[in-house]
Amino acid sequence: MMNYKSIVPCFLFIVLLLLRFQSQSQLELQNGQLIRATGTLSAEPQAFAGAQRFSMGRILVKTSRYPEYHYGDRLEIKGKVKNNLLSYPEIKIIKNSPNSNGIKGMAIALNQELKQLYNQYFPQPLDGIVAGVVLGDKSLIPFDFWEQLKQTGTLHIMVASGMNIAFLAGSALSLLTLAFKRQIAVFFLFGLIWFYTIMTGLTPPVVRAAIMASLIYLSQALGRGARGERILLFTGGIMLFLEPLLLFDLGFQLSFLATAGLVFLQPRLQQQNCQLLRNENFSSSLSAQIFTLPVLVLNFGQLNLASPLINLAVLWLIPFVLQAGMLVGLLGIFWSWLGEISAYLLYPLLFLIEQIVGLSAKATIFQLNL
């Protein structure tokens, strides 16, 4: 029998979402339109593969890697729009960012300090690997290694997302509950989760993970159950309602679909009578890649048939890199010499990841260009 109590809210939400899309479409710019805009960067630009991206209001700007732009910079940009993207426009710095202040400024300043420490402690591309895993920052990854990550289907390990939030939240909650009641500890945990989310640049994958984690811990604090599929759909709905254009954002698409694979497909794969499918890393990688395959093929035109096995060889290392990378960064902030010494413990893991990705990229027999 149909449950009208659940159908009516869903119908109302779809109507509201369509209205938001309609109002958003009125703000879209026309292809070829020449625009000039002035504004202040409200987030740190995302740098990767010799380029950097940032938003100027509703406009997404892509420009060269240098000169670098930072949170708080006031810019004047001029260029032609193509699919709501300004690609390599003229950019003039009107005013450099002031000294960091407020919570957002502190978080971004911490991001920059950690990135500098990783760059100081590790050679390329190892500095890029640890910065990518811990901070989701891709600016230190050299172009050739970036291409190897794309060819092997392991680029996702360079994105701060659910695993980062889960590790941070789990570790922090264990410490907080030693000093506070769980309900109070969860309150402080929310602040820590969102501070980290701001520090990593408020990218859609991290925001998605932060919202889901917040809802899960909130439901636990209230003594109510939390079903992964409901929280995922509710989180996606919230993000799209607040910013409908996220539907066309590659990071949002991959993060949402990969998580959907983990929620809907992975449990079923692990129930199969196959030892390989019961492996956590393999089943999670396969589930995520099955769900994200159409988007990856359409955007990158590449498919590596050996990608699930390559991920199986790499993914078990990522939690250790994440934990050790955070530790190295924190030690380096307070005691630079101690951070440098502890960095040597991380070298073997980073070197192993580099070798696995590099050697796998050379096996071109499994790579398909579509």
C-alpha positions, 0 to 999 in steps of 0.5 A: 500500500502506498505511503502517502505520508512519505510521498507528499513531502517528496512531491513538495520538495521536487516542486520546490527544487524545480522552482529553484532551478527555474529561478537559477536559470534566469541568472545564467549567462549566455555563451560568448557573452563578454563580462567584467566582474569584480569581487572578493574570493570567498574560498581558497582556489582549487589548484590542480594539473597546472591550473586553478579554479575559483568562483566569482559569485555565480561564475566559475573561473579557470586560469593558469597555475601562476600567479596564485590567488588566495582567499580574501583577494579582491579581483577584477576579471574580464573574459568570455563565458562558455557554459558558465565558465570563464576560461583563462580570462584577464585577471587583475588583483585590486587588493591582496588578501588581508591578514587572516581573521575569523574562523574561516581565515584561521582554517585557510591559514592552517591549510596553507601552513600544513601544505608548506610543511608537506612541501618542505618535508617531502619531495615531489610527488610525495608531497602532493600525495600527502597534501591530497589525502589529508587536505584534498589539495592538488596544487603540489601534484606534478602534471605527469603524476596527475595523468598517471592517477587519471589513467589508473582510476585512482585520482579519487584518493587525492580528494578529501571526502568521507573517509577524512571526515569519518576518521577525524570525527571518530578520533575526536569523539573518542577524546571528547567523550573522555571529558564531556557527556556524549551529547555535549561532545557531539556539539563540539564535534560539529564545530570540528567537522565544519572547521575541517570542511572549511580548511579543505576549501568547502569542496562539494565532496567534503561538504557532502560528507560533513552534512552526512556525518553531522546528520548521523551524529545528530540522530545518534545524540537524539537516540534515533536510527540513521539509514544511510540511503535516507541521509544520502538523499536528504543531503543531496537534496539540501545541497541542490536546493541551496545551490542548484548548479551543483548538479552540473559540478563534476566533484558533486556528481562523483562524490554523490554517485560514489557514496550511492555505490557504497550505500546501495551496491556494496552491501549486496556485493559483500553478500556474494559467495566470493572471497574477493567481493567480501574484501572491504577495499575491493568491494568499496572500490568496485561499487564506487566505480560502477556507479561513477563509470558513466560520469568518468567516461563522459568527462575523461574519455578513459577507462582502466579495466584493471582499476578495481585491482589497482585500487585494491593495492592502494586503498589499504594504505590511505588510512595510514597516510591520512593518520600519519599525515595529520600527525606530521602536520600537527607536530610540524606546526608546534615543533618543526624538527619533530615533524621532520623526523616523523615525516620519515616514517611516512616515506615508505607508504608514500613511495609505495603508492607512487610506485603502484600508480606509476607501474600500473599506468605503464600497463596500457593494455588495460586502458581504453580511450573512449 
